Amino acid sequence: MNAHVRTRVSAYAIAVEDERLLLTRLSDASPVFTPGLWHMPGGGIDPGEQPVEALSRELRSPARRGRPPPRPMPPPPAARL
């Protein structure tokens, strides 16, 4: 079997507003994940794009109209072992 695996770096958001978690539902045309599953908002990072730019693009949708733009949070400090 000669299956070619393609890798694409992606960025996903944990979006919380008023103690509600934003999830998206995958379309029936999803080529990667099982269609219809609930998923974190996000997607593939385009060549030359930064992760925060990809998330901003993915989060601009009719569902967010009238809301302030998302703002990135700094990553948590690395755990010390």
Backbone hydrogen bonds, N-H to C=O, Kabsch-Sander energy under -0.5 kcal/mol:
donor,donor_aa,acceptor,acceptor_aa,energy
3,A,1,M,-0.7
5,V,3,A,-0.6
6,R,4,H,-0.6
11,A,43,G,-2.6
13,A,41,P,-2.8
15,A,13,A,-0.8
16,V,14,I,-0.6
17,E,20,R,-2.4
20,R,17,E,-1.8
22,L,15,A,-2.9
23,L,21,L,-0.5
24,T,39,H,-3.3
26,L,24,T,-0.5
26,L,37,L,-2.8
30,S,27,S,-1.7
36,G,26,L,-1.7
37,L,34,T,-1.6
39,H,24,T,-3.0
43,G,11,A,-2.2
45,I,9,V,-2.8
46,D,44,G,-0.6
49,E,46,D,-2.4
53,E,50,Q,-0.5
54,A,50,Q,-2.2
55,L,51,P,-2.4
56,S,52,V,-2.1
57,R,53,E,-2.3
58,E,54,A,-2.7
59,L,55,L,-2.4
60,R,56,S,-0.8
60,R,57,R,-0.7
61,S,59,L,-1.0
64,R,61,S,-1.7
65,R,62,P,-1.2
67,R,64,R,-2.1
81,L,79,A,-0.5
